[in-house]
Amino acid sequence: MRGSEGEGGQDLGLGEGRCMKEVSEAVRPIFQQIAAGGRSRLYDEEILEEECDTSSADEQITCLTTEEAEKSRCEDLFVQVLKSLGEDVRRQGILKTPTRYAKAVSEMLSGYKKTAEEVLGDAVFHEECVYGKKQVVCVGSIDFYSTDMRTLLPFFGEVHISYLPAGGNVAGLSKFARITEVFSKRLQTPEKLAGDIASSIEGLLAPLGVLVVVNCVHLKESSLEGLGPSSSNLDAGSFQAGGGGKMNTHVEARGAFLDQKGKEAKEILGLIDFASFGAGGRDDGGSVARCFNGVLDNVLSMKEKEEYREREHSVKNLIYRMHAQAPHLSGGCRECTPVSADMLWSASDKYASWLMMMTSGSHFSTEYVLHVVRTMQQDRNGECEVEDPDTVFRRGRMSNGKDGHTCELYTSVGTVCEHHILPFFGKVYISLLQNGGRAEVTREELSAIVWKHSRQLQLQERLGTQIADDIEKFFPLLDGVFVCMSAYHHCMRARGAEKTSAKTLSVIKRGFYEENEAAAMDAVQKYRGIVSKNHNE
């Protein structure tokens, strides 16, 4: 990005023009002083001392405007997003959120900085044992996390890659996971992800055939309306991948795998264990989506209010501007097909709508939310519609035979972490104890309290505490409250530590559950019983 240097460094030409568009408002005055021939004390001593040499003005600008200026620009824009969501940007919990968010987005879209050729390197080997034979090599169950270009929401799952080597050429097995990472850490769709991986393997290894299966789930089913079901470019008779409608499966076949008889494809698809996806603690597409389908999302929607629409439009514009100069739109990645401005505008609209919905609980008091569900109960003869079939609500007695009546709720919950603005989701278990009488709390009332606090920027520890606090406050006759939440955090799975199976468990005890160890263990055993039963069904 070197521009033409006039006398005294005053004429920086096109280089200056490009840089000035990228830098944030915070550093723009500094560069204006440089362009005018002056030198800024802040520019000299605080910015360049540690990170840039001072060889020439245009090189200094280039040094600061590559990653630093882009990061600063995203941070400034996201401060405005938080304000539009109604947040106090000076609040301790989100003071550094713009910085964390910009870093998270950079990590989750880091695939634009790499190519499949670079990660493969020289890890291509000649093996006589596969020369002249149709011996399929399959690398399966590669975990991936990606961002949907149509919604800017996460989707994640597994990739299975199979290929028929030609001329004895095979690649190092670990490289297929790295190739998957390159393409998944871009704006994608499941279909495009499968196609990109297949095309790269075709180009790098020139095999006789390639078969790529992407098995994935999305956060919210309603965000995918009209986006298409599972698909395959194979003959329909060859595609028997499972999923039961709970997840999306996409198959991309090339070369020999497109044979109409489908012999090789049928064998590989038959060997892939689709049923294991979503089992044994792994993600289930239906249950994940239900975490973000709150029963009150539509009932307490504010979309008809002018102020709400204005704030949503503001968030949409800001999100679009955050991505507008990035490589996925500008074509900065040499092997990437740029995302169109129209596609990104539509995705920003869907993402803004989702963010507004996920922070809507902060606009309603718990008193009002409870009033709404109680009114709904009266109108529907005591019942409200509950969308989560995994929800368990039951009344009983203490297992140790003591005179204590219990009321339990086990249900799905999903919210947004205030540190990275990434989702976390799982199950919440609530056990209420009342000595000497029945706990007069309904399923709908407990679900409403969970909804109210999950529909705002959260931390898992705070979410459980707020649920317990409100139950104690609005149901004062209770003798004990036990809240346990088990959740997956997308910030731990898709970026940073990338621990795909890590779960976070938090427990809050109040009243008798805190004072009496036997009562607390009774609640723990009941919780484990519900979890075990759900796993086996």
ABEGO torsion letter per residue (X at the ends): XBBBBBBGGABAEAAAAAAAAABBAAAAAAAAAAAAGBBBAAAAAAAAAAABBAABAAAAAAAAABAAAAAAAAAAAAAAAAAAAGBBAABAAAAAAAAAAAAAAAAAAAAAABBAAAAAEAABBBBAAABGBBBBBBBBGBBBBBBBAAAGBBBBEBBBBBBBBBGGBBBBAAAAAAAAAAAABBBBBAAAAAAAAAAAAAAAAGBABBBBBBBBBBABAAAABGAEBBBBABBAAABABBGGGABBBBBBBBEAAABAAGAAAAAAAAABBAAABGBGGBBBAAAAAAAABBAAAAAABAAABAAAAAAAAAAAAAAAAAAAABAAAAGABAABBBBBAAAAAAAAAAAAAAAAAAAAAAABBAAAAAAAAAAAAAAAGGBBBBABAABBBBBBBBAAGBBBBBBBBBBBBBBBBAAAGBBBBEBBBBBBBBBGBBBBBBAAAAAAAAAAAABBBBBAAAAAAAAAAAAAAABAABABBBBBBBBBBAAAAABEAGBAABBBBBBBBBEAAAABAAAAAAAAAAAAAAAAAAAAX
